[in-house]
Amino acid sequence: MSSVIVAILVFGLIVLIHELGHFLFAKKNGITVVEFSIGMGPRLVHFKKGETIYSIKALPLGGSCMMLGEDEENADEGAFQNKSIPARMSVIAAGPIFNFILAFLLSLILVGMSGYDTTYVKEVTKDSPAYAAGMQPGDKLLKINGESVSMYREYILYKLLKPDEKMNQVEFLRVDSSTGESSIKTASVTPELSKETGKYLIGITIAPQNIKVASVGELVKYGYKEMEYDVKLTVKSLGMLFSGKASVNDLSGPVGIVVMIDDSVKAGLTVSLAAAFMNVLSMCILLSANLGVMNLLPIPALDGGRLLFLIIEAIRGKRMDPNKEGLVNMISMAALFALMIFVVFNDINRFT
């Protein structure tokens, strides 16, 4: 039960920040906000201040910032459609951008508490390709074939998504033990097929090493990398979905997320309350980054689809037919709801 409450709080925070982005930029651009709500379904609590109704609704699965003239023609000066294209684009983009800002701020807290993980070479097998290329224990791995793997999780993700890709170009950082000077080196490594694993290997063992931040600059740098990792994870997961390497059966909805939060809380509590808090914080960062990325997809009814319509309007010099745009958005919304229902039932079958 406590994990459900935590999940509701997590959902509520992420949606609140998303809708707050739309709300603040709507107000900034003189757009009338009819209702600002957290949740979906019937209202539990609401009050009106000025022109806006503020509501908390029964189902903590979404939210809305309803603006005057958003989906229909309205002659009022404060109507959404009567504002300039840049003004409307800023309002639409503000939701996802605020999610990225939230993910970054939470990342600063997480990295400040737990530090950051790096990829140090623990061992180099004698007579291996890495050994022949001059790699040494203590080198810090930075890139493989041009892709960043300076965080241990990035390295694991790289190996997970590209298990058969050969590590031809490896970039690493070396610190001279006698002078303390560091230098970035690049090695051209030709992997060899391992008879034991059947995989192409270069002969290194990577050990994760957790390091506490020593300055504000490090905190900002690795806080950003923490957020960037979750954005990258979401984008690559979507790539796997669209390429057929993953299916809709692999998607998790609200039920699956509650289960993941529950598992995170329980795993953390076996160590300490602080560990449980950091696990929930990590889930918050991932979900906020995920919501930001998903909402920027050019799908009608999502923020990305609305931005696409505005770009088309800017190119054409006139707005698309509101009736046609509304029909496309309605069909897309129905499809998204159908997908959500499928994912929820799939979660229930998977976890019960």
N, C-alpha and C positions, 0 to 999 in steps of 0.2 A: 504493500500500500504506500509506503514512504517513497518508493521509487516512482510510482505513478505521480505522486505530488511533485517530485523533483522534475519528472518529464514535463508536467504541465507548466511548471515554472520556467523550464528551459524553452519550451515552445512559446510561452507567453512573452518572454524576453526577446526572443529572436523576431517574432512577428511584430511586437511593439516597436522595435527599432526600425524594422522595414517600413511599417506604415507611418512611423514618425518622420522618416525621410520624405515620403510623399507629402505628408501633412505640412511640414515646415516649409518646403519649397513651394507648395500651393499657396500658403499664406504669404510667403515672400513675394510671389508673383501676382498677388491680388486676386487669387481664385477663391471663390466661395466654397468652403468645405461644408457639405450638408451633414455628414455624420463621420465620426472617427470611432472605429470600434475594434476591440480585440475579441477574437473568437467568431464563431458562426452560429446560426440558429436563432432561437428566441432570446430577447434581452433579459438579462438578470438584473442589471443595474444600469441606469442611464440618467444623465442630467443635461440640460441645455445651457450653454454659455455663449452669448452673442448669437451668431448665425449657425453654430455647430452643435449637434447632439453628440455627446460622448457616451459610449456604450461598452459594457462588458457582456458578452453573450455566452450561451450555455456550453458550446463545444469549443474547446481550446485548440482548434486545428487550423486556424487561419485568422483573418482579420481584414479590415477594409478601411480605405479613406475615400468616401464617396464625395465626389466633387460635382458641383452644379454644371450641367451641360456636358458631362463627360461622354455620354453615349447618345446624346440627342441634341438637336438644334435648340438653342436658347438665346434670346436676344439680350439677356442680362449682361451687363459689362463684366460681372464677375464669373461668367461661364467659362469653363475650361477651353472650349473650342474657339472662343473669341480672343484668346491670347496668342502671342506670336509662337512660331514653331520652336525657336530656341527656348522660350519659357516653358512650353509644354514638354519638350524633351528633357529639360532639367528636372521637372517634377517627376516624370516617369523613371528617369535614371537614378533619382535620389534614393529610392527604396533599396535596390541592390547595392548601391555604393555605401549606404549606411550599414548594410550587413557586412561588407568588407571592413568598414571602419570598426564595427563591433568585434569582428574576428581578430583584427589587429590589436585592439585595446585589451581583449581577453588574453591574447598571445603574450602581451607584455607582462601581464600578471603571472601567467603560467611559467614563462621563461625566468621571470624574477624569482619565483619560488623553487623551480626544479632545475634551472640551468638548461643547457642545450647538449644534444648528442652529436658526436663527430665520428668520422670514419678513419680510424688509424689502422695501419697495417701491423698486425700482431706477429705474423710469421711469413717468411718467404721461403718456399721450398727450394732446396738446393738443386741446381741444374734445371730449374723450371724456366719457362719463358720470361717470367717476371724477374727472376734471378739474373738471367742473361741480359735483360734490359737495364739492369742496375738498380732495381727497386730494393729498398731496405726496410727492416722492421722499424717502426716509428714514423714512417712517411704517412702523411695525411692525404687520403684520397679526395680529390676535388671533382674530377669529371671523367666520364667514360664515354668515348665516342662523341664528345661535345656536350653531353648531358650532365647536369649538376648532380653529384652524389655526395656532397660534403656533409649531409646529415645521414645518420645511419638508416633512418626510415626511408630516405630517398634511395639509398643503395638497395635496401630490401625490395622497395617498389620496383626499381629498375630490374632486378633479378626476377621478380615475380611476373612482370609484364613482358620481359624480353629474355626468357630463360635460355634460348638458343642463340642469342646474338653474341658474336665474338667481340671480345674486348681488344680491339686493335689499337686504339689510341687512348692512353691513360695519362691523365694530368694529376700531379700530386705535389704537395708542399713538403719540403724538407728543411729541417732546422739543424744547422751545424752545431754539434754538441760542444765544440771548443770555443766558438765565437758567439753563438746564440743568434747568428744571422739566419734568416729564412730566405728560401728561393723556391720559385715554382718551376718544376721540371715536367717535361713531357716525354713519355716513352712509347715507342712503337712496339707493341707486343703482339706476337703471333700465337694465339691460343693453340693448345694441343689437346687432342681428344683423349679423355681419361677412360681407360678400359673399365675402371671400377664403377664410375657413375654414368658413363655414356655421354658426358657433356664436355664441351670445350672449356678448358680451364687455363689460367695463366700462372697458377701456383702461389696465390696469396690467401691469407686468412685475415679477415677484417674483424676487428674487435670494437664494439661500441664503447665510447668513453664519454661520460657525462661531466660537463664542465660548468661551474658557476660563472655567471656574468660578472665581469670586473669593472665595468663602466657603463654609463648611460648609452654611449655609442654602441657597445656590444649588445645591450638590452634591446635597443631599437633595431639593430641589424638582425639579431636572431629572433626577435619577436616578429619581424616582417617575414623572415624565412619560415617561421612556424605557420603563419597564415598562408604564405605562398605554397607551402607543401600541401595544405588541405585543398586549396584551389586547384593545384595540379592533380591531386588525387581525384577530385570530382570530375575534372575535364577528361582525364585519362579513362576513368570509369565509364563516362558517357561515350568516349571513343570506342571502348570495347563493346558497349551496348549497340551502337550504330553499325559497327563492323561485323557483328554477329559472334564475337568472342564471348559475349555474355548475353543473357536473355532477360526478359521482363520477370521471369521467375526468381532472378537474383536480386530484384529490387526490394527494398524494405520501406514499409509505410509506418504510420504512427505506432502500430502494435510492435513491429520489429524494433523501432527506435526505443520504445519503452523497455523492451527486453534488453537491448544493448546498454541502456543507461542503468538498468537494474544490475546487470552483470558487472558494469564498471564500478558501481557503488559498492557491491559486495566484495569485489576483488580489492578495492582500495581499503575497505574497512578491515580486511585481514591484516593490513599494515598499520594504518592510522587514519584518523579523521582527515588529516591534511592530504593524505594520499587519495582518499575517496573524493575530496573536494577537487583535487587536481585532475582526477579522471573525469569528473563531470564537466570541469572547465574545458578539458580537451574535447569532449563531445560537443559542447556548446560552440567551440571554434569551428569544428568540422561542419556542424549543422548550419551555422550562420554563413560560412563560406559556400556551402552547398546551395543554400537558398539564394544567395547572390548570383551564383553561376547559373542555376536553373532558371531564374527569372530573366536572365539576359538571353536565353535561347530565343531565336526568331520565330516563336510559335504564337499565333493569334491567341489573345486572352491573357498571355503573359506579358510582362513589361518589355521583353525583347521584341515581341510581335507588335506591340504598340509603337515602339521606337521605329520599327521597320515601316509601319504605315506612315509615320511622320517623315521619314526619309523619302519615301515615295511621294508624299505630298510636296516636299521641298523641291524634288526633281521635276514633278509635273507642273508645279506652280498653282495647284488647286487641290482641295481636299477630295479624297475618294468619296463616292456615294455613301452617306452615312448608313443607309439601309443595308447595302451590300457589306460594308465593314462590320455592322452589327450582326449580320447573319453569319459571317465568317467567324467572328468572336464567339457567338453562341454555339456554333457547331464544335469549335475547338474546346470551349469550356465543357460541353457535354462529353467530349472524348476524354478530357482530362479527368472528369468526375468518374467516368467509367473505368479508366485506368486506376484511379485511386481506390475504387470499390474492389477491383480485382486484386490489387496489392494488399489491401486490408484482409480480404478473405484468404489470400495466399499466406500472409503472416500468421493468421489464426490457425490454419492447417499445419504450418511449419512448426509453430511453437506450442501447440496443444496436443 
